[in-house]
Amino acid sequence: MTTMKINRPISSSNRSRSRSGLAPLELVLNLPLMMFVVGLMIVFTFGAVWKVKTVVNARESQWRVMRPRNGNTNDAPRGWRATEKLGTKNDGPPVFAFDPIMDQTVARGPMLVETESGNTIPIPVNDRVFDFQSGLRHGYAHFKEPLPMFTKVRPEGVDLLREHPVIDNRWQYWSIGLGSNNQRRIPLLFLTEIENHVPGEASDYVQAAIDVLQSPDNEDLETLDNDDELKQPYPRGFGRAPDFHLPGNGGTRRDLTDWNRMAENDPAIIRDKLAEELLERLVVEIRGTFKGTRRSLTDAGVPGKVTQAFLRMYRQQVAAREAEIEALRQRRIDISTNASPTAAEQEELKGIGPKITKLETEQTPIREKIRELEVFGRRLGVKNP
C-alpha cells in the first residue's frame, strides 16, 4: 500500500512568526551604509554650495574695484569667511591664445609702395596702443576647507580656486599717453615719421597748408572758411563757427561717422558701401530737399545753410547797432532837455554825435552784404530768405 505525503503551505502568519526579531538586526547591519550615504550627501552639498560661492565671489572681487570704484568702502561679501583668500591680480593667464585684431591693417601697420621701385615699406605701429588684452585683470577667490565628516579620507578637503578675467581698459586718451582728446593720434600710433616714406604727398600737404595760410581769401575757401565773424560773441556772431562739413540730418551723420562701415581692408568695399547706402542721402544733404520753390534756406542744402548762418549774423549786427543808435539818441535828448547839465554830461553830449555817425557808417556795408545774401537766397529758390 502506497502512502502519499502532502506538503501544506505555510501561512503568512507562520512566516512572520518565523522572522520576528530580525528588523533590529537588519537596521544594525544597514546603519553604517545609511550613515555613509548621508555623509556623502552632506559632502556633496558642502562642495556644491562653496563652488557656487567661489565663482560668485571671484566675480565680485574684480568688479568691486573697477573704475571708478576702489573697493575700500565695500566689505567682504556676506557668507564669505574672512580666513579665505579674495582679491585681484594683474599677472593672470591671457584670455585669448592669439590677438584677434593683429591681422588687421590698422594694427600691423599699412604697407606703402614706393612709386619708383615698387617696393613695399611696412610702417611699424605702437602695438601697446592696440594690445587687445591691455588692462586685463583677474579677480580670484580661493576656498580651502577639510571635508565635513570625512576629515581623514583622501582627498583631505575641498580646494577651490576660481578666477574671473575682465579687460578693464577703455582706451581713454590718458591711458594711451595722450594729453587730451584733441591731440593727434598719428604720432603716437606710428613709430616712424610717415612723411619720410611719402615725401611727395608730405610736400603737397605742406604746400596746401601754406596756400591756406597765405591766401585766406581764396575763392575755394569762401564757403567753408570757418569765418572769424561767426565766432564773435552774440550779437556780433554765434560765439562759434558752425560746422558745415557734416550732414545736418542726425541719421545720415551717424551712419557716415559709424566706424563699423569703415572696418574693411579693401577700400573698394568701403566705396561700394558708401555709394550704395549713403551717396543719395549725401547728395540730398548738399543739394537740398526741393528742386522748385523752397520754404526756407534749410531746404536748400549746404549753400542754404551757409547763407542762413551769415544772414542771421548780419541781421543781428544791424539790430544791435540800431538799438545802440536809438539809445544814444535818447541819451542826447535827455541831456539836451536838462536845464542844468553837469560838465561831464556836456562832455558826453559832444561825443554822442560822432558815435552815431560811426555806427551808421558801419551799417552800410553790412546792409549791402544782407542784400547780396538775400539775392543769392532767392536764386536758391527761397521766396523770402
Number of C-alpha atoms within 10 A of each C-alpha: 3 4 5 6 6 6 6 6 7 8 9 9 8 10 10 10 10 10 9 9 10 10 10 10 10 10 11 11 11 11 12 11 11 12 11 13 12 13 16 16 12 15 18 13 12 14 19 12 11 18 18 12 17 22 19 17 25 25 21 20 23 25 19 19 17 14 10 7 11 12 15 8 9 11 8 14 14 7 7 16 11 9 8 11 14 22 18 22 13 11 9 15 11 14 13 9 7 10 13 9 13 15 10 13 13 14 19 17 20 16 13 15 14 12 10 6 7 9 11 12 13 13 16 15 20 16 15 12 16 18 13 17 17 15 15 18 23 27 25 25 26 17 19 14 14 15 22 16 13 15 12 11 10 9 11 12 17 17 15 15 16 19 23 20 20 17 13 16 15 10 12 11 14 10 12 15 11 14 11 10 10 8 11 11 13 12 13 15 19 18 14 15 11 14 12 10 16 14 11 11 12 14 12 11 13 11 12 12 12 12 12 15 10 10 11 13 11 11 9 10 13 11 13 14 16 15 16 11 16 20 15 15 11 14 17 19 21 18 14 15 17 15 12 16 9 15 19 16 11 10 10 17 14 12 14 18 11 11 10 9 13 16 14 13 11 9 11 10 14 15 13 12 14 17 13 11 14 16 14 12 18 20 12 17 20 20 17 21 15 13 11 9 14 20 14 17 24 20 23 27 21 23 19 23 20 19 22 20 16 19 21 15 22 24 17 17 20 21 15 15 19 16 12 15 20 13 13 18 14 12 15 19 12 13 16 14 9 10 7 10 14 11 9 8 16 14 11 14 19 11 12 16 14 11 14 19 12 12 15 15 11 14 17 11 11 17 15 12 15 19 13 12 20 19 15 16 23 15 12 24 20 21 15 12 21
